[in-house]
Amino acid sequence: MKEETERVYRERILRVLLHIQEHLDEPLPLEELAEIAYFSPFHFHRVFRGMIGESLMEHIRRLRLERSVQRLRTTDRNIIEIALEAGYETHETFTRAFRKMFGENPSVFRRNHRSDQLKASPSGVHFRSDRAFRTFNPLTKGGFKMDVRIEEVKPMRVAFVRHIGPYEKCEKAWGELCAWAGPKGLLGPKSTFIGICYDDPEVTPAEKIRYDACVNVGTDIEGEGPVGIQTIEGGQYAIFTHRGPLQNLIKTYQQIFGEWAPASGRVIKTGPSFEVYLNDPHRTPPEKITVDIYVPLESLAGARGQ
């Protein structure tokens, strides 16, 4: 009975976490989120804090502030616009909150951490598209070749288990996902195994990092317990091929954001990047591991500065 109750609670809170990250630009009143979780507002607030480790408002405020870091780094939007998107009514209140969390004023942070200085962290999803419509020459400035192409990627429906904590400790999430998917016949040659990393460890505290272990599923599959369902956003992606040990991914990300992005003429879209593991890292010699990194792009028609 205890395990069943815990399963139901996790399922309900997971629905809320997904709703928050998908509607971060919108008002997120307590009553609406409590209804999604099927709790009274009073009980929902206590359950959320108990299971997530921060209050609902603290969670939303932190996600919005962390997103503002990416926008300061990679866009030319003015600070008041970014402040309003983060839910702050004035430049001053945003500046105080930003300085408290990151130790610098937004304007100083922007000068010190523009995209050409970004030390990005691996984040990713595992899926493919064969409809390339533009290819860039490999970059060699960083001391190693980097193959780059741009593709239009279709949305993908996935089942997932969320892990909260350091990226390197996500084995339990994968174990839960495979234990659920295996008996349902969802693991096979055509399965796409996905890892979505939403947060930058240089910005988000390690114990609050969000990671989804995923596998692609059809429209007839529904989630249960700790397993949720979401759709990975389609659109234009710049795709970079990494070859070699996974611990060297950080160097590839540094080259993507430090060399390719400033010179590309394209605008990186706010949101997580994705990784496609073209072979099994656990069964492949480190020097032969191949990973495609998908970085979301604004469309050419809607991108700023185009």
N, C-alpha and C positions, 0 to 999 in steps of 0.2 A: 504493500500500500504506500509506504514511504517513497519507494523508487518511482511509482506511478505518479505520485503528486509532484515529485521533483521534475519528472519528464514533462508534465503539463506546464509547470511554471517556466521551465526553460524554453519550451515551444512558444509560449505567450510573449515572454520578454524578447525572444529572438525576432518575432514579428515587429515589435516596437523598434528594435535597433535598426532593422532594415528600413522601416518607414522613416525614421529620423534621417538616416544617411541619404535617402532618396528624395527627401523634401526639406533639405537643410536651408533652402532659401525662403521657405514659407513659415508662417506662424505655426508653432507646435504647442498648442494649449494642452495643459495637463488632462483636461476632461477628454479630449479627442484621443490622446495616447492611451489613457486608461480604458477607453472603450475598445480600442484595438486589442488590448491585452485581456479584456473581459474581467477587469477588476474595478472596484469602486475607486474613485480618485484618491481617497484616503489610504486605502490598502495598497494601491498600485505604487504610490510614491515610496512607501516603506519597502515593498518587495523589490522595486527597482534598485534602490540604494543598497539593499542587502545582497543582491545578486551581482550588481555591476561595481559596487564599491565607491560610487559617487552619486550625488543626487541627480535627478533628471535634468534640472537646469544647469548644473555643473557640467554634465555630460554634453549637452547641446552647446553650451558656451565654449567649451574646450574644442569641440570639433570645428566650430565656426572660426575660432581663432587660429587653429592649426591650418585650416584651409586658406586663411588670409596670408599665411606665410608663403604658400605656393604662388598666390596671386601677386604678392610683392616681388617674388623672385622672377617670375616668368611673364608678367604682363606690364603694360604701361598705364594701367588704370590709376586714377588719382586716389590718394589715401582716403579721402572722405567717402568715395564710392565704395571702396573695399570695406570701410568701417560700417556703412549702411548695410552691405551684404552680410556682414558678420553680426548684425542685430544691434549695433550701437547707433544712437541718434546723433551723437556729436563726435567730432574729431578728438576732443579732449578725453572723453570717456573711453574711447577705443584705444587711444595712446596709453592711458594709465593701465588698462587691462593687458595690453600687448606688452608693455614694459615689465609688468609684474610677472608675466609668464615666460618671456624670452630674454629679459634683461637689457633690451634696447628699445628705443623709440622706433616706430615703423619706418620713418624716413631714414634713420641711421641704419636700420636693418637692411633696407633696400639697397643702400649704397654699398654695404659690406657683403651682401649675399646675392648679388645679381646672378642670373642663370649661368654666366660664364665662369662663376666661382663655385657653383653648386657641387657639393659632394653628395650625389644622390645615393639612395640605398635601393637594393633589389626589391622589386615588387612585381607581382605578375599573375598572368593567367595563362592557361594552357589550351590554345585552340588555333585552328588553321584557316587560311583563306588562300585560294589559288588565283584570285582576280587582281593581280598586280597591274597598276596602270602607270607607274613611274618608277624609275630606278636611279639612285644616286651612286656615284663612284665611291669605292671604299675610301675611308679616311686613313691616313697614315701618320698624322701629326702627333698622335699620342704614343707612337712607337709600335703599334700593332694594327693590322688591317681590320676594318670594320665594314661589313657588307650592309648596305642600307637600301631599303625599298619602301614604297608607299602602297598600301592596299586598302580596298574597301572591304570591311569585315562585317559579316551578318551577325545579328544578335544571337545569343546562345542561351538556352534554358538549362540551368544546372541545379543539381542537388548539392547541398553543402553543409559542413559542420564548422561552426565558428570557434576559433581559438583566440583567447585574450592573453597576451603575454609576449615574451620575446619570440621572434620568428624561428629561432633555432630549436624551440621547444614545442613544435606543433605536431609531434608524432601521434599524440593521443587523438587529436582531431582526425587525422588520417585513419587511424585504427577504427574509430567510431563510424566514419563514413564507409569504409570498406566492409565492416561487419554488417552494416545496414544494406549496402548495395549488392553484396555478393549473393545472398539468398534470393534476391529479386531478379537475378540474371542481368544486372546492369554493368557488370565488369566483363569486358571481352576485348577482342582485337580492335573494335571500332570505338572503344571508350576513350574519352578525352579527359585526362586527369588535370585538374586546374588548381592553381594556387594563386589567390588574389591577396596582395598585401596592400592595405589601404594607407598605412602610416609610415612616415619617415622617422627612423629611430633617432635622428639628430634633433627632431622636433617633439615627438611624442614620448612620454615616459615608457620605458620598456614594459612595465606591468600593465599598460593600457593599450598596447599595440593590437590592432585588429587584423586577423588573418582568416581567410576562408579556404578550407580544403574542399574541393569540388569535383564533381563528375557530371558530364553532360547527360541529360535525360529527355524523354519525350513529354508531350503535353498530357499524357495519361498518368504520369507519376506525380504523387503528392508527398509532401514532407510529413514527418512525424517525429515527435520528441525533439531531440537536439538537431535533427536534420531538417533544414529549411529548403525552400525553393526560391531562386531568383533568376533574373535574366541579365546576362552580361550585355552591356550596351554595344551596339554596332556603330559603324561609322568609319572615318578615315584614320588609319594608324601608320606611323612610321615604324618599320620593323628592322631590327638590328640583330645580326647573327653573332652570338658569342660562342667561341670554341675554346674549351679548356676547363680547368677546375672551377667548381662553383664558387670557391672563395675569391676567384678573380673577377666575379661579376661586378664588384664595386668599381673596378677599373673601367669596365665597359660603360657603366652608368655615368661615370665621371666624364668619359669621352663624349657620350651622347649629349649630356646637358652642358658640358663645358666647351665643346668644339662644334658638334653638329648643329645643335639648337640655335646658337647665335648667328651661324652662317647660313642657315637653311632657308630663311625667308618665310618659314612657317611658324605658326603659333601653337604651342603645346596646350592642349585642353586641360582644364582642371579636372582631376580625377585620377584613379589609379592606373599605372601601367600594367602590362600583362606579360607573362613569360610562357613560351611554348617549349616544352622539353621534348626534343626530337629523338632522344633515346633515354633509357632509364638510368638516372644518375647513380642508382644503387648497384647496378650490374655492369656499368660501363667504366673502363679505365678513365681516370680523371682527365687525362690529356685528350680523350676522344669525346667527352661530353659536348653536346651541341644544344644550344638554347636560343630560341628566337624571342627577343624582347619587343613587345608591342607598346608603343607610346601613343596615346590618343592625341589627335590633332583637331584644331578648329577647322571647319570647312573653309575653303579659299574665299567663298563669297561672304562668309560672316566673320572671318578673322580680322582682328585689328591690325592696322598698319600694312595691310595688303594692298 
